[in-house]
Amino acid sequence: MKKIKVLHVCDALDKGGLEEVIYNLVKNTNDEEFEAGVAYFRGGVVADRLKEKGFSCKEINETSKFARINQLKNYIKDEKIDIVQAHFCFHGILAAKLAGVNVVETTHNTYHFFENPWGSIKYSFYLNLVDSIVSVSKAVENFNLTNFKVMKQKKCTVIRNSIDSERIIPTERSKEELKQQFGLPENSFVISTLSRLDVQKGLEYFIEAAKKLNQKYDHLVFLIPGEGSKQYSKSLLKEAEGESNIRFIGHVSKVNELFKVMDVFAMSSLWEGAPLTLLEAMAYGKAVVVTNVGNTAEVIQDDVNGFIVEKKDVDSFVERLSRFIDHPEKRAELEKRAKEDFAEKFSNQIMISHYKNLYKSLLKV
């Protein structure tokens, strides 16, 4: 039986949640029914990982818009691709339409920078070109339908993100050993974020909460992993000045070790689509405090499998973190429920199955 050939297309394949979703889909939909590959205009970390595993990766190295669309169109035709899945990639959508194949647009976030007349017209145009619009959460779908004009809403669907199993392999190293490696006091209570350093992540509010908690406790350590823009990073460093227990630790290659070290995962984002780090925290059985943005209210029930607060509400953030610090039994209860909920509702098998069914429905097989 001929395999269904799916090509994922994105602008850049370096680091980030969108890139990890592509990695997950390429890795886990290559089987006896499907052949998945990826095309991109700029490579990076995730592209290298896919190449190392032997998956099909095509870098389109043309610089002009028309040349890259044409090269991608020819590649789609030459490789006899059945479905192009564009990940917020307009050139990918145009190339797929010119090649005459089915095209899916996956919206990974609430794209607020299109909340203007020209932006709305532009994204509406692309959304109406495609055969299926996949939103990674109900919140993202609602944002699309509110801000953009989609002529055929029946082509809209929600497929919630999940994470590849290789991202949730617990480390065998002890917490004590890892604390020593991270330079953390043995009796410290560790509250950590996990994101790029970007305005979207609202890390100034995380720092503000840390400073307030420092007035009440003397055994806390706050970790801020990740890299980002120099200007924003500099502003965060200034905000944390004088607080020696707020530590910027840069890129963390072994995320499982970071999750082993932390006692609470905290996310202070101002907007999101469907953050993978929240799912990772749940999969690792971590207590979580997150802001009510994107799909977090679809994932977290306050005081059931974690705590959820409104964005920028530092006092509520502090109050929820204090409850985890002061009540280890409550923390253990919510950790257990978070891990169970991940397995039951957000496992990778569920996401992969939904995408395979979508591909088949588009081709009517």
C-alpha positions as CSV (number, residue, x, y, z in Angstrom):
1,M,0.0,0.0,0.0
2,K,1.3,3.5,-0.9
3,K,2.2,5.6,2.1
4,I,0.6,9.0,2.6
5,K,3.4,11.5,2.3
6,V,3.2,14.5,4.7
7,L,5.5,17.4,4.5
8,H,5.8,19.8,7.5
9,V,6.8,23.3,6.5
10,C,8.1,26.1,8.8
11,D,10.2,29.2,8.5
12,A,12.9,28.2,11.0
13,L,13.5,24.8,12.7
14,D,15.7,25.8,15.7
15,K,14.4,25.9,19.3
16,G,10.9,26.4,20.7
17,G,7.5,24.9,21.2
18,L,6.4,25.0,17.6
19,E,9.6,23.3,16.5
20,E,9.2,20.6,19.2
21,V,5.7,19.8,17.9
22,I,7.1,19.4,14.4
23,Y,9.8,17.1,15.7
24,N,7.2,15.1,17.5
25,L,4.9,14.7,14.5
26,V,7.7,13.8,12.1
27,K,9.2,11.2,14.5
28,N,5.9,9.6,15.5
29,T,3.9,9.6,12.2
30,N,6.5,7.8,10.2
31,D,5.1,4.2,10.1
32,E,3.6,1.7,7.7
33,E,0.9,4.2,6.7
34,F,2.6,7.5,6.7
35,E,5.9,9.0,5.5
36,A,6.7,12.4,7.2
37,G,9.4,14.9,6.5
38,V,10.1,18.6,6.9
39,A,11.1,21.6,4.8
40,Y,12.3,24.9,6.3
41,F,14.1,28.1,5.3
42,R,16.5,28.2,8.2
43,G,17.8,25.2,10.3
44,G,18.9,24.9,13.8
45,V,18.7,22.6,16.8
46,V,15.6,20.7,16.0
47,A,16.6,20.3,12.3
48,D,19.9,18.8,13.4
49,R,18.1,16.3,15.7
50,L,15.8,15.2,12.9
51,K,18.8,14.8,10.5
52,E,20.7,12.7,13.1
53,K,17.7,10.4,13.3
54,G,17.6,10.0,9.6
55,F,14.4,11.8,8.8
56,S,13.9,13.7,5.5
57,C,14.9,17.3,6.0
58,K,15.0,19.8,3.1
59,E,16.4,23.3,3.6
60,I,15.1,25.8,1.1
61,N,18.0,28.2,0.8
62,E,16.7,30.8,-1.6
63,T,16.6,34.3,-0.2
64,S,13.9,36.0,-2.3
65,K,10.2,35.3,-1.5
66,F,9.3,34.2,-5.0
67,A,12.3,32.0,-5.5
68,R,11.8,30.1,-2.2
69,I,8.1,29.6,-2.9
70,N,9.0,28.2,-6.4
71,Q,11.7,25.9,-5.0
72,L,9.4,24.6,-2.4
73,K,6.6,24.1,-4.9
74,N,8.9,22.1,-7.1
75,Y,10.1,20.0,-4.2
76,I,6.5,19.2,-3.2
77,K,5.8,18.0,-6.8
78,D,9.1,16.1,-7.2
79,E,8.6,14.2,-3.9
80,K,4.9,13.5,-4.7
81,I,3.8,15.0,-1.4
82,D,0.1,14.3,-0.5
83,I,-0.4,16.8,2.3
84,V,1.6,19.9,3.4
85,Q,1.2,20.9,7.0
86,A,2.2,24.5,7.4
87,H,3.2,25.8,10.8
88,F,2.5,29.5,10.6
89,C,4.3,29.6,7.3
90,F,2.7,31.6,4.6
91,H,5.3,30.7,1.9
92,G,4.6,27.1,2.7
93,I,0.8,27.6,2.2
94,L,1.4,29.3,-1.2
95,A,3.8,26.7,-2.4
96,A,1.4,23.9,-1.5
97,K,-1.5,25.6,-3.3
98,L,0.6,26.1,-6.4
99,A,1.7,22.5,-6.3
100,G,-2.0,21.5,-6.1
101,V,-1.9,19.5,-2.8
102,N,-3.9,19.5,0.4
103,V,-2.6,22.0,2.9
104,V,-3.2,22.2,6.7
105,E,-2.3,25.4,8.6
106,T,-1.5,24.8,12.3
107,T,-1.9,27.8,14.5
108,H,0.3,27.4,17.6
109,N,-0.5,30.6,19.4
110,T,-2.7,33.6,19.7
111,Y,-1.1,35.9,17.2
112,H,-1.8,39.2,18.8
113,F,0.4,41.1,16.3
114,F,-2.4,40.5,13.7
115,E,-5.0,42.3,15.8
116,N,-5.1,45.2,13.3
117,P,-7.0,45.8,10.1
118,W,-4.1,44.8,7.7
119,G,-3.1,41.9,9.9
120,S,-6.6,40.6,10.0
121,I,-7.0,40.8,6.2
122,K,-3.6,39.1,5.6
123,Y,-4.1,36.1,8.0
124,S,-7.8,35.7,7.0
125,F,-6.6,35.4,3.4
126,Y,-4.2,32.6,4.2
127,L,-6.7,30.8,6.5
128,N,-9.2,30.7,3.7
129,L,-6.7,29.2,1.3
130,V,-6.0,26.1,3.3
131,D,-8.1,22.9,3.5
132,S,-7.9,22.5,7.2
133,I,-7.1,24.8,10.1
134,V,-5.8,23.1,13.2
135,S,-5.7,25.1,16.4
136,V,-3.6,23.7,19.3
137,S,-6.2,24.7,21.8
138,K,-9.8,25.9,22.0
139,A,-8.5,29.3,23.2
140,V,-6.5,29.6,20.0
141,E,-9.4,28.6,17.8
142,N,-11.7,31.1,19.6
143,F,-9.0,33.8,19.0
144,N,-8.9,32.9,15.3
145,L,-12.7,33.0,14.8
146,T,-12.9,36.3,16.7
147,N,-10.1,38.1,14.9
148,F,-10.1,36.6,11.4
149,K,-12.8,35.9,8.8
150,V,-12.9,32.2,8.1
151,M,-15.5,31.4,5.4
152,K,-15.8,27.7,6.1
153,Q,-15.7,27.2,9.8
154,K,-16.3,23.5,9.4
155,K,-12.7,23.1,8.3
156,C,-11.5,24.3,11.8
157,T,-10.5,21.7,14.3
158,V,-8.7,21.5,17.7
159,I,-5.9,19.1,18.2
160,R,-4.2,19.6,21.5
161,N,-0.4,19.4,21.8
162,S,1.4,16.7,23.6
163,I,5.1,15.9,24.0
164,D,7.3,13.1,22.7
165,S,8.1,10.3,25.1
166,E,11.9,11.1,24.9
167,R,11.2,14.4,26.7
168,I,9.8,12.6,29.8
169,I,12.5,10.1,30.7
170,P,13.2,10.6,34.4
171,T,16.9,10.9,35.3
172,E,18.4,8.3,37.6
173,R,20.5,10.8,39.3
174,S,19.4,11.8,42.8
175,K,18.0,15.2,43.7
176,E,20.8,15.7,46.2
177,E,23.5,15.1,43.5
178,L,21.8,17.4,41.1
179,K,21.3,20.1,43.6
180,Q,25.1,20.0,44.2
181,Q,25.7,20.2,40.4
182,F,23.3,23.2,40.1
183,G,25.0,24.9,43.1
184,L,21.8,24.8,45.2
185,P,21.7,24.6,49.0
186,E,20.7,21.1,50.2
187,N,17.6,22.4,52.1
188,S,16.5,24.8,49.4
189,F,13.0,24.9,48.0
190,V,13.3,25.4,44.3
191,I,10.8,27.3,42.2
192,S,11.6,27.3,38.4
193,T,10.3,28.5,35.1
194,L,11.2,27.0,31.8
195,S,11.0,29.2,28.7
196,R,12.9,31.5,26.4
197,L,13.6,34.9,27.8
198,D,10.9,36.8,25.9
199,V,8.3,39.6,26.8
200,Q,5.6,37.0,26.1
201,K,6.7,35.0,29.2
202,G,6.1,37.8,31.7
203,L,9.2,36.9,33.7
204,E,9.3,40.3,35.3
205,Y,6.2,39.2,37.3
206,F,7.9,36.0,38.2
207,I,10.8,38.0,39.6
208,E,8.4,40.4,41.4
209,A,6.7,37.4,43.1
210,A,10.1,36.0,44.0
211,K,11.1,39.2,45.7
212,K,7.9,39.2,47.7
213,L,8.4,35.6,48.8
214,N,11.9,36.4,49.9
215,Q,10.4,38.7,52.5
216,K,8.6,35.7,54.0
217,Y,11.0,32.8,53.5
218,D,14.8,32.3,53.6
219,H,15.2,28.9,52.0
220,L,13.9,29.5,48.5
221,V,15.8,29.5,45.2
222,F,14.3,30.7,41.9
223,L,15.6,29.4,38.7
224,I,15.2,31.2,35.3
225,P,16.5,28.9,32.6
226,G,16.6,29.8,28.9
227,E,18.0,32.4,26.5
228,G,16.5,35.3,24.6
229,S,16.8,38.9,23.5
230,K,19.6,40.8,25.0
231,Q,17.5,43.9,25.8
232,Y,14.8,41.9,27.7
233,S,17.4,39.8,29.4
234,K,19.2,42.9,30.6
235,S,16.0,44.3,32.0
236,L,15.3,41.1,33.9
237,L,18.8,41.1,35.4
238,K,18.3,44.7,36.5
239,E,14.9,43.7,38.0
240,A,16.5,40.8,40.0
241,E,19.5,42.9,41.1
242,G,20.4,42.3,44.8
243,E,18.5,39.0,45.0
244,S,21.2,36.3,45.0
245,N,18.7,33.5,45.1
246,I,17.1,34.5,41.7
247,R,19.4,32.7,39.3
248,F,19.6,32.9,35.5
249,I,21.0,29.6,34.4
250,G,20.9,29.8,30.6
251,H,20.1,27.0,28.3
252,V,19.4,23.6,30.0
253,S,20.2,20.7,27.8
254,K,18.9,18.0,30.2
255,V,15.4,19.2,31.1
256,N,14.7,16.0,33.0
257,E,17.4,17.0,35.5
258,L,15.9,20.4,35.9
259,F,12.5,18.9,36.7
260,K,14.1,16.6,39.2
261,V,15.6,19.6,41.0
262,M,12.5,21.8,41.1
263,D,9.8,21.6,43.7
264,V,7.3,23.8,41.8
265,F,7.0,24.8,38.2
266,A,5.8,28.4,37.7
267,M,4.7,30.0,34.5
268,S,4.0,33.7,34.4
269,S,3.2,34.1,30.7
270,L,1.1,37.0,29.3
271,W,-0.1,35.0,26.3
272,E,0.3,31.4,25.1
273,G,-1.2,28.9,22.7
274,A,-0.6,25.5,24.3
275,P,2.7,25.6,26.2
276,L,4.6,22.3,26.1
277,T,6.5,23.0,29.3
278,L,3.2,22.9,31.3
279,L,2.6,19.4,29.9
280,E,6.1,18.4,30.7
281,A,5.8,19.6,34.3
282,M,2.6,17.5,34.6
283,A,4.2,14.4,33.1
284,Y,7.0,14.7,35.6
285,G,4.5,15.0,38.4
286,K,5.3,18.6,39.4
287,A,3.2,21.0,41.3
288,V,2.3,23.9,39.0
289,V,1.3,27.5,39.2
290,V,0.4,29.1,35.9
291,T,-1.3,32.1,34.5
292,N,-4.7,31.9,32.8
293,V,-3.6,32.3,29.2
294,G,-4.0,30.3,26.1
295,N,-5.1,26.8,26.9
296,T,-3.9,26.6,30.5
297,A,-7.5,26.8,31.8
298,E,-8.3,23.8,29.5
299,V,-5.4,21.9,31.2
300,I,-5.4,23.1,34.8
301,Q,-8.3,23.1,37.2
302,D,-7.5,25.4,40.1
303,D,-6.8,23.5,43.3
304,V,-7.4,20.2,41.6
305,N,-4.3,19.4,39.5
306,G,-2.5,22.7,40.0
307,F,-3.1,26.4,40.7
308,I,-4.1,29.0,38.0
309,V,-4.0,32.8,38.5
310,E,-4.7,35.7,36.3
311,K,-1.8,37.2,34.4
312,K,0.1,40.0,36.1
313,D,-1.7,39.2,39.4
314,V,1.5,38.9,41.5
315,D,-0.2,38.8,44.8
316,S,-2.3,35.7,43.8
317,F,0.9,34.2,42.3
318,V,2.6,34.6,45.7
319,E,-0.3,33.3,47.6
320,R,-0.5,30.1,45.6
321,L,3.2,29.5,45.7
322,S,3.1,30.0,49.5
323,R,0.4,27.3,49.8
324,F,2.8,24.9,48.1
325,I,5.7,25.9,50.3
326,D,3.7,25.7,53.5
327,H,1.6,22.6,52.8
328,P,3.6,19.7,51.4
329,E,0.6,17.4,51.7
330,K,-1.4,19.7,49.3
331,R,1.6,19.8,47.0
332,A,1.8,16.0,46.9
333,E,-2.0,15.7,46.2
334,L,-1.9,18.1,43.2
335,E,1.3,16.5,41.9
336,K,-0.3,13.1,41.8
337,R,-3.5,14.4,40.1
338,A,-1.4,16.4,37.5
339,K,0.5,13.3,36.5
340,E,-2.7,11.2,36.2
341,D,-4.4,13.9,34.1
342,F,-1.5,14.1,31.7
343,A,-1.6,10.3,31.1
344,E,-5.4,10.3,30.7
345,K,-6.0,13.4,28.6
346,F,-2.8,14.7,27.0
347,S,-0.7,11.7,26.1
348,N,1.2,11.7,22.9
349,Q,-0.8,8.8,21.5
350,I,-3.9,10.9,21.6
351,M,-2.4,13.8,19.6
352,I,-0.7,11.5,17.0
353,S,-4.0,9.6,16.4
354,H,-6.0,12.8,15.8
355,Y,-3.5,14.0,13.2
356,K,-3.5,10.7,11.4
357,N,-7.2,10.7,11.2
358,L,-7.2,14.3,9.9
359,Y,-4.7,13.4,7.1
360,K,-6.9,10.4,6.1
361,S,-10.1,12.5,6.1
362,L,-8.5,15.1,3.8
363,L,-7.5,12.4,1.3
364,K,-10.8,10.6,1.9
365,V,-9.1,7.3,2.6
